[in-house]
Amino acid sequence: MNDPTRRNISQIQNEYKEQMERKQQQLKRKRRGLYRRLMVFGAVVLLSAIVIVSSLWSQTSDISAKQEKKAELLKQLEQLEAKKSDLKDEIVKLKDEDYVAELARKDYYLSKDGEIIFKFEDKSK
């Protein structure tokens, strides 16, 4: 261990060496800052991607719900249109006196003079 060929070497303190050490420290700080900025930027990008995906997901579900409601309302509209046409036909028929008289006989058991109405129950029921 105490080898006489081995000598203690002391560092030379000069201006060039100190300048190079400062440059290396500045580079380390710059790299550390760069890594930090990249991490923050990555986190911001990740958060914005999550927000965009969640908004797209909610919009898609809203659209599908509205399409289902639209289909249901269209079906209801068709039914109402059919009922409207039936009611218009009924209005036209009710303007005819013969139809009204027959309807009164059938539903309210009204009769003409000298007419007798017999009510029979259906056996098929």
C-alpha positions in Angstrom: 0.0 0.0 0.0 2.8 2.4 0.7 4.2 2.1 -2.7 7.0 4.7 -3.1 6.1 4.9 -6.8 2.7 6.1 -6.1 2.5 9.7 -5.2 -0.2 12.1 -4.2 -1.3 14.2 -7.0 -2.9 17.5 -6.1 -5.3 19.2 -8.3 -4.3 22.3 -10.0 -6.5 25.2 -9.3 -6.7 27.4 -12.2 -9.2 29.6 -13.9 -9.8 27.3 -16.9 -10.7 24.3 -14.7 -13.1 26.3 -12.7 -14.7 27.6 -15.9 -15.2 24.1 -17.2 -16.7 22.9 -14.0 -19.2 25.8 -14.0 -20.1 24.9 -17.6 -20.7 21.3 -16.6 -22.9 22.4 -13.7 -24.8 24.7 -16.0 -25.4 21.8 -18.5 -26.6 19.6 -15.6 -29.0 22.3 -14.5 -30.2 22.8 -18.1 -30.8 19.1 -18.6 -32.6 18.9 -15.3 -34.8 21.8 -16.3 -35.4 20.3 -19.7 -36.5 17.0 -18.1 -38.8 18.9 -15.7 -40.3 20.9 -18.6 -40.8 17.7 -20.6 -42.5 16.0 -17.7 -44.9 19.0 -17.1 -45.6 19.2 -20.9 -46.3 15.4 -21.0 -48.6 15.7 -18.0 -50.5 18.6 -19.6 -50.8 16.6 -22.9 -52.0 13.6 -21.0 -54.6 15.6 -19.0 -55.9 17.3 -22.2 -56.1 13.9 -24.0 -58.2 12.5 -21.1 -60.5 15.6 -21.1 -61.0 15.3 -24.9 -61.7 11.5 -24.8 -64.1 11.9 -21.9 -66.0 14.7 -23.7 -66.1 12.6 -26.9 -67.5 9.7 -24.9 -70.2 11.8 -23.2 -71.2 13.4 -26.5 -71.4 10.0 -28.2 -73.7 8.7 -25.4 -75.8 11.9 -25.6 -76.1 11.5 -29.4 -77.2 7.8 -29.1 -79.8 8.7 -26.5 -81.2 11.5 -28.6 -81.3 9.2 -31.7 -83.3 6.6 -29.6 -85.7 9.3 -28.4 -86.0 10.6 -32.0 -87.0 7.2 -33.3 -89.5 6.8 -30.5 -91.0 10.2 -31.2 -91.2 9.4 -35.0 -93.1 6.3 -34.1 -95.4 8.3 -32.0 -95.8 10.9 -34.8 -96.8 8.1 -37.2 -99.4 6.8 -34.7 -100.8 10.3 -34.3 -100.9 10.9 -38.0 -102.9 7.7 -38.5 -105.3 8.7 -35.7 -105.6 12.1 -37.3 -106.6 10.6 -40.6 -109.1 8.3 -38.9 -110.7 11.3 -37.1 -110.9 13.2 -40.3 -112.7 10.3 -41.9 -115.0 10.1 -38.9 -115.8 13.8 -39.3 -116.7 13.3 -42.9 -118.9 10.3 -42.0 -120.6 12.2 -39.2 -121.8 14.8 -41.7 -123.9 12.1 -43.3 -127.3 11.8 -41.6 -127.8 8.2 -42.5 -124.5 7.2 -40.8 -125.5 9.2 -37.7 -128.9 7.5 -37.5 -127.3 4.1 -37.8 -124.8 4.9 -35.2 -127.5 6.1 -32.8 -129.4 2.8 -33.4 -126.4 0.7 -32.8 -124.8 2.4 -29.8 -127.8 4.0 -28.0 -130.6 1.6 -29.0 -132.7 4.4 -30.6 -135.4 3.3 -33.0 -137.6 4.6 -35.7 -141.3 4.9 -35.3 -142.8 1.4 -35.1 -139.4 -0.3 -35.0 -138.5 -2.8 -32.2 -134.9 -3.5 -31.2 -133.8 -6.9 -29.9 -130.5 -7.3 -28.2 -128.8 -10.7 -28.5 -125.6 -11.6 -26.7 -122.9 -13.3 -28.7 -122.3 -16.9 -27.7 -118.7 -16.8 -28.9 -117.6 -14.7 -25.9 
